Amino acid sequence: MRGTLSVLGSFAVGCLLGYCFDMRQTAHDISMWVLYALMFQVGIGLGANKDLKAILSSVRPSTLLLPVATVSGTLLLTALVSPLLSGWSMTDCMAVGSGFAYYSLSSVLITQLKEASAGLQVATELGAIALLANIFREMITLVAAPILSRYLGAKALISAAGVTSMDVLLPTIVSRSGSGVMPAAVVHGVLIDMSVPVLVTFFCSL
């Protein structure tokens, strides 16, 4: 919760600075470096996990179907809901959905990729929507974890967590569903993590 409040506070400060000062070019340069740093951090995080090899070796092939279901279900629901959101195309909504709760990376990536085709204002708005939508996904999953695990099972909870099934929400998943689901949760998070830049880039280019 503290991390989420820090992100929202940083976002609010950025909005205030952008409103008070003309920082368009500076903000563009900063966001590019932030994007590079985030991608670098993703690589380090995956490579530095010393337990990753052991976790991967303990996973059954059928476990790999879970991230496929997460991606397919999220994108399908996003596509179905998109007509209700006036002003945004289906591909814009699917780019937002492709964040899978990775709000820091997806919001910056969408802002950068959409700026060339849609302009800075539209790109910034869509990036802000991605930030808030993916934060809400994490928060809703955290709050709804008891219900999801009890009535829909561990796989539903892991899927709802998206990327955060391997880090932020992993303790919650394990406490609700047992330590036996940890390998599936970690592999799910890793694979979803790798899919975010690919899918966001794809939908932003359409």
C-alpha positions in Angstrom: 0.0 0.0 0.0 2.9 2.4 0.8 4.4 1.8 -2.6 1.1 2.5 -4.3 0.6 5.7 -2.4 4.2 6.7 -3.4 3.4 6.1 -7.0 0.2 8.1 -6.9 2.0 10.9 -5.0 4.8 11.1 -7.6 2.1 11.2 -10.3 0.3 14.1 -8.6 3.6 16.0 -8.2 4.4 15.4 -11.9 1.0 16.7 -12.9 1.5 19.8 -10.7 4.9 20.6 -12.2 3.6 20.0 -15.7 0.8 22.4 -15.1 3.0 25.1 -13.6 6.0 24.9 -15.9 6.6 24.2 -19.6 8.6 21.0 -19.2 7.4 19.1 -22.4 10.9 18.5 -23.8 12.4 17.8 -20.4 9.7 15.4 -19.5 10.2 13.6 -22.8 13.9 13.1 -22.2 13.4 12.0 -18.6 10.7 9.5 -19.5 12.9 7.9 -22.1 15.6 7.4 -19.5 13.1 6.1 -17.0 11.9 3.6 -19.6 15.5 2.4 -20.3 16.0 2.1 -16.5 12.8 0.1 -16.1 13.7 -2.4 -18.9 17.2 -2.7 -17.4 15.7 -3.4 -14.0 13.4 -6.1 -15.5 16.4 -7.9 -16.9 18.4 -7.7 -13.7 15.4 -8.9 -11.7 14.9 -11.9 -13.8 18.6 -12.8 -14.1 19.4 -12.2 -10.4 16.7 -14.6 -9.1 18.9 -17.5 -8.0 15.8 -19.7 -7.3 14.4 -19.2 -10.8 16.1 -22.2 -12.4 14.9 -24.5 -9.6 11.4 -23.1 -9.8 11.3 -23.5 -13.6 12.5 -27.1 -13.4 9.7 -28.0 -10.9 6.9 -26.6 -13.2 4.8 -29.0 -15.2 4.1 -28.1 -18.9 0.4 -27.6 -18.1 1.3 -24.8 -15.8 2.4 -22.8 -18.8 -1.2 -22.6 -19.9 -2.0 -20.3 -17.0 -0.2 -17.2 -18.4 -1.7 -18.0 -21.8 -5.2 -17.9 -20.1 -4.3 -14.7 -18.3 -3.3 -12.9 -21.5 -6.2 -14.2 -23.5 -8.8 -13.5 -20.9 -7.5 -10.0 -20.2 -7.3 -9.0 -23.8 -10.7 -10.5 -24.6 -12.4 -8.7 -21.8 -10.7 -5.5 -22.7 -11.8 -5.8 -26.3 -15.4 -6.4 -25.2 -15.4 -3.4 -22.8 -13.7 -1.0 -25.2 -16.8 0.0 -27.1 -18.2 1.4 -23.9 -15.2 3.8 -23.5 -15.8 6.7 -25.9 -12.7 8.5 -27.2 -10.4 5.4 -27.1 -10.0 2.8 -29.8 -10.0 -0.9 -29.1 -6.2 -1.1 -29.6 -5.7 1.7 -27.1 -7.7 -0.1 -24.5 -5.9 -3.4 -25.2 -2.5 -1.6 -24.8 -3.7 -0.5 -21.4 -4.9 -4.0 -20.6 -1.5 -5.4 -21.7 0.1 -3.9 -18.6 -1.2 -6.8 -16.5 -0.7 -4.7 -13.3 2.8 -3.6 -14.3 1.8 0.0 -14.0 5.3 1.6 -13.9 6.5 0.1 -17.2 3.3 0.1 -19.1 2.4 3.7 -18.5 5.8 5.0 -19.5 5.9 2.7 -22.5 2.5 3.7 -23.8 3.2 7.4 -23.4 6.4 7.1 -25.4 5.0 4.9 -28.1 1.7 6.9 -28.7 3.3 10.3 -28.7 4.4 10.1 -32.3 1.1 9.0 -33.7 -1.4 10.6 -31.3 0.4 13.7 -29.9 1.8 14.4 -26.5 -1.5 15.2 -24.8 -3.3 12.1 -25.9 -0.3 9.9 -25.2 0.0 11.4 -21.7 -3.7 10.8 -21.0 -3.5 7.2 -22.2 -0.4 6.7 -20.1 -2.1 8.0 -17.0 -5.1 5.7 -17.7 -2.7 2.8 -17.9 -1.0 3.8 -14.6 -4.3 4.0 -12.8 -5.9 0.9 -14.4 -3.0 -1.3 -13.6 -2.7 0.0 -10.0 -6.4 -0.7 -9.5 -5.9 -4.2 -10.8 -3.2 -4.9 -8.2 -5.3 -3.3 -5.4 -8.5 -5.1 -6.4 -6.8 -8.4 -6.5 -5.3 -7.8 -3.1 -8.6 -6.9 -1.6 -10.5 -9.7 -3.4 -7.8 -12.4 -2.7 -9.9 -14.2 0.0 -12.9 -14.4 -2.3 -10.9 -15.5 -5.4 -9.0 -18.2 -3.6 -12.0 -19.6 -1.8 -14.6 -19.7 -4.6 -12.5 -19.7 -7.8 -9.2 -21.4 -6.6 -5.5 -20.6 -6.6 -5.2 -20.3 -10.4 -7.9 -17.5 -10.5 -6.0 -15.6 -7.9 -2.7 -16.0 -9.7 -4.2 -14.9 -13.0 -5.9 -11.9 -11.5 -2.5 -10.8 -10.0 -0.9 -10.6 -13.4 2.8 -9.6 -13.2 2.6 -9.2 -9.4 2.0 -12.9 -8.9 5.8 -13.3 -8.7 6.5 -10.4 -6.2 4.1 -8.0 -4.6 1.1 -10.4 -4.3 3.2 -13.6 -4.0 2.9 -13.6 -0.1 -0.8 -13.1 -0.4 -1.2 -15.9 -2.9 0.9 -18.3 -0.8 -0.9 -17.5 2.4 -4.3 -18.0 0.8 -3.5 -21.1 -1.4 -0.5 -22.7 0.2 3.2 -22.9 -0.7 2.6 -25.5 -3.3 1.4 -22.8 -5.7 4.5 -20.8 -5.5 6.3 -22.3 -8.6 3.2 -21.7 -10.7 2.8 -18.1 -9.4 6.5 -17.2 -10.0 6.6 -18.7 -13.5 3.3 -17.0 -14.3 4.6 -13.6 -13.2 7.9 -14.1 -15.1 6.2 -14.9 -18.4 3.6 -12.2 -18.0 6.4 -9.8 -17.2 8.2 -10.7 -20.5 5.0 -10.2 -22.5 4.2 -6.7 -21.3 6.7 -4.7 -23.5 5.9 -7.0 -26.5 2.1 -6.7 -26.3 2.1 -3.0 -25.4 4.4 -2.2 -28.3 2.3 -4.3 -30.6 -1.1 -2.6 -29.7 0.4 0.9 -29.7 1.7 0.3 -33.2 -1.7 -0.6 -34.6 
